[in-house]
Amino acid sequence: MTIARSAGLLIWACLMAVKKVASVSTVLDNSGIQDRAISPLLGAGYSVNTGQFMAKCQSDLYDYNPTIDYSYNTFSASKGTESDCPSGCCGSTCLNTFNDIFGDTIAYEGVKADMEEAAKEKATENGYTHNVFGHLVVHRYYKTLDGSKAELQDQVAAMLQRSDWLGMVMICGPHYVRGIRRQSEVVFTISYTTATSDPDEDYNNVIMTSMDSMSLDYGNDPETGMNSEYPGKRSQLNNVKLDSYASKDRTTITVRGYGLNLSSGSFVGTSVESYASAMSAAFLMMTGSPNTGVVFSIEIVPWINNFWYYELATLNDFIFKNDASGVGHRVSDTLKRAYFTANAEHIVKLDSMARYKFTMLQQLTQCHGNLYGMSRRELCKNAAINRYLAPTLEEWNDMKDFTKILDLQNTGAVGWDETAEGTVIQAWRLLYLFQGKSETHSQGSNIIPRVRHIFNQWMTNVYTPCLGELGSSLYNMVGGTMFSKMWIDIPQCQKYSCLFESSVWFNNACQINFLSDNVQENIEVKWETLVKNFCQPRFQYDPDLEFGEKCGITQLNP
């Protein structure tokens, strides 16, 4: 294979512009994108394989004026028979109406809970609950990155110029975020009760009419002076009628807001009469700032399709492969991009696995140290609580009964019982398991050295050889392997089972859920699950918690 410099950079740039228009982007709207703990940035790296956001590698970002779509719906739901509530929905028809309006919204779970409450045979001692919903949604399409103007960060450009492909991929990822869509929502739920399962049709109609008469006025809001479209106050024309029906003991109002800009004001829905003004304030809070809203979806593009990336990396070079007869054939730019993106995803996956395994080792070591530093009495009378599932009283008592019959001062007790110790486990018992005292092989041998050995074997036999080969030069091109081979065709990377979290390297291959007579690689207790669920420990004291005869605690041995 040989490389030839392309003289047609200007022609290539024009072709790239056409290809970008043809769309090489992907839109993602999964739960990982919508996680409140994640804040995507324009120009930040992203890996589809791992779902991880990485460093922001572009500067001089250009934002366009936002485009806003909004929708406003009202919806009445009751348990009564369908023939008795013509203004809303009752019984089975409510489910379809509910899914049509709320199926793809942030408020789905909250409104669903209200629906389920209304569907009960008798919601309260006073009667049956009926709900009327007012739902305002604002979709904001604003952050779009202009690839022709957003240059790479200087540090990233320097990495590309020295062909540090592995470093660039580990920092910036295989893709970058080019667009972000945000969504804001407000849901007013007006609930009232009746003695029968059928709604109060007159009261229901008045509320629905009040909600449906909401309007969008243009110009300045008379109360705030802001120039915006905002819901008007026509519904207050019905206040007199509302006063004649509503009473504090039969009507409750619940307001749910998502992705609001509190610097634009505040609102509280305290009565049916204040509905219009509250919704007006909410609309301004949803539209007053370009950064308002919950991230709902992102648009990602492979770095290899970025103009500045392609130019700085001199990827306009021609690569020629020789066939069996020695004749050279040019590797197309399309293949080079496909190879690079696939290999980059694999690199990020390997790096993610390495960080996961190292983090688990560190957490195990720290957790063991915390437990080891406790006194015998503290270990005996404290239990570690599951970080994700709080134990019920029954589960707590089951754990105490299970622990009481154990002999934890000697090796050989039973291993971790996921039924009795799934949500709560005695501190002494957790330390006992980490010290390897329940293991069939090498009882009493702390599992930390073995976990460290397993991690070292994985790094030596999986991580290092694959990354070393992917970053190697080929055909007189630094890092040429990244652009001329797919990782699945590289023997050093053909270790698919090694990509699982619980994989263990043994006998020149990775094993899953591994058990053998080899003491170094064999750890019977599910230590990773224990670390995830109980480390770092959150303890709760119980004076009745013990094993054996009061945990063997005496005045001479406290």
Secondary structure, DSSP 8 states (H G I E B T S, - for coil): -EEE--S-HHHHHHHHHHHHHT---EEE-STTTT-TT----TTEEE-TTT--EEEE-B-S------EEEEEEEEEEEESS-GGG-TTSEETTHHHHHHHHHHTTSTTHHHHHHHHHHHTSS-SBTTBEEEEEEEEEEEEEEEEE--TTT--B-HHHHHHHHTT-HHHHHHHH-SEEEEEEEEEEEEEEEEEEEESSSS--HHHHHHHHHHHHT--EE-SB-TTT--BS-EE-SGGGGGHHHHHHH--TTTEEEEEEEES--GGG------SSTTHHHHHHHHHHHHHSSTT-SEEEEEEEEEGGG-HHHHHHTTTTSEEEEE-TTS-EEEE-HHHHHHHHHHHHHHHHHHHHHHHHHHHHHHHHHHHHHHHHTS-HHHHHHEEEE-SSS---HHHHHHHHHHHHT--TTSS------TTTSSSEEEHHHHHHHHTTTT-SSSTT--HHHHHHHHHHHHIIIIIHHHHHHHTS-BTTBTTTHHHH--GGG-GGG--GGGGSTT-EEETTEEESS---S-TTT---S-HHHHHHHHSS--EEE-TT--STTGGG--SS--
